Amino acid sequence: MGAFVAAAKNTMLDSLTVAYASLHTGDPSTTGANEVTGGSPAYARKAVTFDAAAASARALNADVTFDVPASTITYVGYWTAVTGGTFHGSDAVTNEIFAAQGEYKLLAAGTSLTIADS
């Protein structure tokens, strides 16, 4: 099978509805498993927006801050809804350990949706 050209990848990425990001304490697999829960203030998915696709990637256009309970954050996930919804995938992040309630910042720089060549 041939590889898609960048223009085709851009079209596919722009058609994805990714409106929320989530944090996970383990591999979310294909279902969004291991999503963070609890805390005070309580953890919740955060609204995100991505720029139009270019060069086979859609970049996050602003930093996003999450409230998190004591936990270790290992993945960020991408969803269509603030609760429930369709899970579109995830990215592993450098583990960040929270010994107590804290804030996790997902940085726009370096965060993007991509379609990799196989």
Backbone as CSV, one residue per row, in Angstrom:
resi,resn,N_x,N_y,N_z,CA_x,CA_y,CA_z,C_x,C_y,C_z
1,MET,0.844,-1.172,0.000,0.000,0.000,0.000,0.888,1.234,0.000
2,GLY,0.519,2.210,-0.767,1.280,3.456,-0.842,1.030,4.353,0.351
3,ALA,1.903,5.301,0.536,1.770,6.265,1.634,0.947,7.458,1.169
4,PHE,0.216,8.066,2.074,-0.546,9.264,1.759,0.397,10.459,1.666
5,VAL,0.106,11.361,0.753,0.877,12.602,0.653,0.421,13.557,1.750
6,ALA,1.216,14.571,2.016,0.924,15.515,3.102,-0.451,16.163,2.942
7,ALA,-0.837,16.518,1.739,-2.138,17.167,1.538,-3.283,16.257,1.979
8,ALA,-3.190,14.970,1.704,-4.222,14.024,2.125,-4.236,13.897,3.648
9,LYS,-3.056,13.825,4.256,-2.973,13.740,5.717,-3.576,14.993,6.362
10,ASN,-3.290,16.155,5.779,-3.850,17.403,6.310,-5.370,17.381,6.266
11,THR,-5.939,16.896,5.179,-7.395,16.805,5.044,-7.975,15.877,6.097
12,MET,-7.335,14.733,6.312,-7.816,13.789,7.327,-7.748,14.404,8.721
13,LEU,-6.646,15.045,9.033,-6.495,15.658,10.360,-7.506,16.775,10.579
14,ASP,-7.737,17.596,9.563,-8.692,18.697,9.711,-10.124,18.205,9.885
15,SER,-10.411,16.986,9.438,-11.763,16.450,9.574,-12.026,15.864,10.967
16,LEU,-10.981,15.645,11.751,-11.148,15.110,13.112,-11.713,16.169,14.053
17,THR,-12.703,15.773,14.854,-13.217,16.645,15.898,-12.529,16.269,17.199
18,VAL,-11.555,17.052,17.597,-10.876,16.862,18.877,-11.111,18.139,19.672
19,ALA,-12.029,18.053,20.627,-12.438,19.244,21.370,-11.952,19.252,22.815
20,TYR,-11.497,18.088,23.327,-11.090,17.988,24.724,-9.848,17.126,24.859
21,ALA,-9.040,17.467,25.846,-7.869,16.671,26.195,-8.089,16.086,27.589
22,SER,-7.476,14.931,27.811,-7.567,14.253,29.104,-6.178,13.857,29.547
23,LEU,-6.049,13.530,30.838,-4.795,13.034,31.381,-5.005,11.612,31.881
24,HIS,-3.945,10.806,31.799,-4.044,9.390,32.151,-2.856,8.966,33.002
25,THR,-3.118,8.017,33.902,-2.087,7.501,34.795,-1.467,6.214,34.273
26,GLY,-1.913,5.752,33.142,-1.398,4.555,32.484,-1.822,4.590,31.037
27,ASP,-1.402,3.620,30.272,-1.716,3.563,28.845,-3.231,3.560,28.640
28,PRO,-3.768,4.538,27.898,-5.206,4.574,27.666,-5.695,3.550,26.645
29,SER,-4.759,2.862,25.985,-5.087,1.858,24.975,-5.986,2.481,23.903
30,THR,-6.996,1.758,23.455,-7.879,2.269,22.397,-9.191,2.815,22.939
31,THR,-9.348,2.806,24.275,-10.630,3.179,24.876,-10.581,4.434,25.740
32,GLY,-9.393,4.932,26.056,-9.279,6.069,26.961,-9.201,5.636,28.418
33,ALA,-8.779,4.396,28.656,-8.676,3.853,30.015,-7.672,4.645,30.849
34,ASN,-7.728,4.437,32.148,-6.782,5.015,33.113,-6.830,6.541,33.186
35,GLU,-7.992,7.114,32.902,-8.117,8.571,33.006,-8.081,8.978,34.475
36,VAL,-7.443,10.102,34.743,-7.352,10.645,36.097,-8.751,10.910,36.641
37,THR,-8.934,10.724,37.950,-10.195,11.065,38.615,-9.882,11.692,39.968
38,GLY,-10.856,12.413,40.510,-10.753,12.936,41.864,-10.041,14.267,41.962
39,GLY,-9.691,14.590,43.191,-8.999,15.843,43.468,-9.940,16.934,43.923
40,SER,-9.359,17.981,44.475,-10.116,19.159,44.900,-9.219,20.386,44.742
41,PRO,-9.431,21.217,43.711,-10.535,21.124,42.758,-10.428,19.870,41.898
42,ALA,-11.589,19.383,41.466,-11.672,18.107,40.766,-11.030,18.154,39.383
43,TYR,-10.389,17.044,39.024,-9.871,16.870,37.669,-11.041,16.863,36.694
44,ALA,-10.845,17.423,35.520,-11.821,17.354,34.429,-11.072,17.502,33.112
45,ARG,-11.626,16.933,32.069,-11.077,17.163,30.726,-11.144,18.662,30.448
46,LYS,-10.225,19.108,29.601,-10.168,20.534,29.262,-10.406,20.730,27.773
47,ALA,-11.119,21.805,27.453,-11.352,22.167,26.051,-10.025,22.551,25.401
48,VAL,-9.838,22.100,24.173,-8.627,22.419,23.414,-9.017,22.807,21.993
49,THR,-8.156,23.580,21.365,-8.308,23.869,19.940,-6.958,23.644,19.274
50,PHE,-7.038,23.186,18.062,-5.848,22.916,17.276,-5.868,23.784,16.026
51,ASP,-4.698,24.193,15.584,-4.579,24.955,14.345,-4.929,24.055,13.161
52,ALA,-5.162,24.660,12.016,-5.374,23.892,10.792,-4.126,23.065,10.514
53,ALA,-4.337,21.909,9.934,-3.219,21.007,9.649,-2.270,21.589,8.616
54,ALA,-0.993,21.343,8.847,0.072,21.717,7.911,1.203,20.719,8.116
55,ALA,1.820,20.294,7.035,2.942,19.350,7.106,2.561,18.094,7.887
56,SER,1.344,17.613,7.683,0.844,16.369,8.290,0.681,16.440,9.797
57,ALA,0.439,17.636,10.339,0.248,17.790,11.777,-0.688,18.954,12.082
58,ARG,-1.423,18.848,13.204,-2.253,19.941,13.725,-1.721,20.304,15.099
59,ALA,-1.237,21.510,15.255,-0.617,21.949,16.504,-1.659,22.490,17.485
60,LEU,-1.495,22.144,18.759,-2.293,22.738,19.824,-1.997,24.231,19.827
61,ASN,-3.049,25.076,19.900,-2.776,26.509,19.746,-2.650,27.297,21.052
62,ALA,-2.816,26.636,22.206,-2.623,27.329,23.493,-2.345,26.306,24.582
63,ASP,-1.569,26.711,25.582,-1.326,25.840,26.734,-2.646,25.551,27.440
64,VAL,-2.719,24.383,28.086,-3.914,23.979,28.815,-3.483,23.507,30.206
65,THR,-4.161,24.000,31.246,-3.817,23.629,32.620,-4.926,22.782,33.236
66,PHE,-4.528,21.648,33.804,-5.443,20.714,34.461,-5.206,20.726,35.967
67,ASP,-6.270,20.596,36.757,-6.157,20.307,38.186,-6.015,18.794,38.307
68,VAL,-5.043,18.337,39.103,-4.833,16.898,39.259,-4.650,16.538,40.729
69,PRO,-5.169,15.362,41.109,-4.932,14.868,42.460,-3.538,14.236,42.524
70,ALA,-3.149,13.775,43.697,-1.894,13.041,43.820,-1.932,11.868,42.843
71,SER,-0.976,11.830,41.922,-0.954,10.800,40.873,0.310,10.963,40.049
72,THR,0.493,10.050,39.110,1.578,10.166,38.136,0.950,10.239,36.755
73,ILE,1.165,11.328,36.073,0.601,11.537,34.737,1.561,10.947,33.712
74,THR,1.039,10.067,32.849,1.885,9.388,31.858,1.423,9.569,30.416
75,TYR,0.160,9.943,30.218,-0.385,10.113,28.860,-1.350,11.283,28.824
76,VAL,-1.498,11.857,27.644,-2.568,12.807,27.358,-3.441,12.155,26.286
77,GLY,-4.761,12.316,26.421,-5.703,11.736,25.465,-6.509,12.813,24.766
78,TYR,-7.132,12.425,23.656,-7.890,13.374,22.832,-9.300,12.842,22.601
79,TRP,-10.293,13.683,22.890,-11.708,13.287,22.902,-12.585,14.279,22.133
80,THR,-13.834,13.820,21.876,-14.831,14.684,21.246,-15.726,15.385,22.255
81,ALA,-15.706,14.951,23.532,-16.643,15.501,24.515,-15.997,15.624,25.889
82,VAL,-16.577,16.481,26.723,-16.060,16.713,28.069,-16.261,15.488,28.956
83,THR,-17.320,14.710,28.735,-17.523,13.408,29.377,-18.014,12.458,28.305
84,GLY,-17.709,11.182,28.458,-18.096,10.236,27.410,-17.410,10.620,26.110
85,GLY,-18.141,10.575,25.027,-17.592,10.970,23.734,-16.738,9.886,23.100
86,THR,-16.100,10.250,22.010,-15.248,9.331,21.253,-13.792,9.622,21.574
87,PHE,-13.070,8.586,21.923,-11.641,8.689,22.194,-10.908,8.531,20.869
88,HIS,-10.084,9.523,20.507,-9.375,9.492,19.226,-7.941,9.013,19.332
89,GLY,-7.357,9.013,20.519,-5.976,8.553,20.644,-5.254,9.267,21.764
90,SER,-3.951,9.003,21.861,-3.184,9.543,22.973,-1.724,9.731,22.598
91,ASP,-1.021,10.452,23.435,0.429,10.621,23.335,1.024,10.347,24.703
92,ALA,2.117,9.607,24.744,2.852,9.441,25.992,3.532,10.764,26.313
93,VAL,3.596,11.096,27.589,4.286,12.297,28.044,5.347,11.885,29.053
94,THR,6.291,12.753,29.301,7.270,12.491,30.350,6.521,12.383,31.666
95,ASN,6.722,11.288,32.393,6.008,11.093,33.658,6.177,12.299,34.567
96,GLU,5.043,12.778,35.089,5.090,13.852,36.071,4.372,13.354,37.315
97,ILE,5.102,13.323,38.421,4.585,12.787,39.674,4.081,13.928,40.554
98,PHE,2.848,13.781,41.027,2.245,14.738,41.947,2.051,14.037,43.280
99,ALA,2.783,14.448,44.302,2.656,13.866,45.637,1.392,14.365,46.326
100,ALA,0.867,15.487,45.855,-0.353,16.083,46.406,-1.085,16.774,45.249
101,GLN,-2.246,17.333,45.548,-3.002,18.081,44.543,-2.092,19.086,43.845
102,GLY,-2.231,19.223,42.535,-1.404,20.168,41.812,-2.000,20.528,40.467
103,GLU,-1.193,21.155,39.622,-1.620,21.542,38.273,-0.651,20.967,37.254
104,TYR,-1.213,20.399,36.203,-0.416,19.876,35.090,-0.650,20.793,33.906
105,LYS,0.417,21.247,33.283,0.282,22.126,32.119,0.679,21.366,30.855
106,LEU,-0.272,21.250,29.934,-0.021,20.693,28.609,0.422,21.855,27.736
107,LEU,1.654,21.805,27.283,2.225,22.922,26.529,1.875,22.832,25.050
108,ALA,1.457,23.965,24.489,1.161,24.012,23.056,2.399,23.691,22.239
109,ALA,3.524,24.218,22.672,4.801,23.932,21.975,5.085,22.444,22.106
110,GLY,5.136,21.767,21.016,5.464,20.341,21.032,4.265,19.418,21.106
111,THR,3.030,19.946,21.197,1.845,19.102,21.239,1.101,19.234,19.916
112,SER,0.971,18.112,19.216,0.255,18.144,17.941,-0.339,16.783,17.629
113,LEU,-1.355,16.802,16.793,-1.939,15.586,16.246,-1.221,15.306,14.946
114,THR,-0.793,14.077,14.734,-0.051,13.749,13.521,-0.533,12.439,12.929
115,ILE,-0.248,12.269,11.657,-0.424,10.990,10.986,0.965,10.571,10.537
116,ALA,1.458,9.529,11.173,2.830,9.074,10.879,2.847,8.189,9.639
117,ASP,3.977,8.179,8.967,4.168,7.254,7.867,4.383,5.869,8.444
118,SER,3.836,4.865,7.763,4.028,3.505,8.277,5.134,2.798,7.545
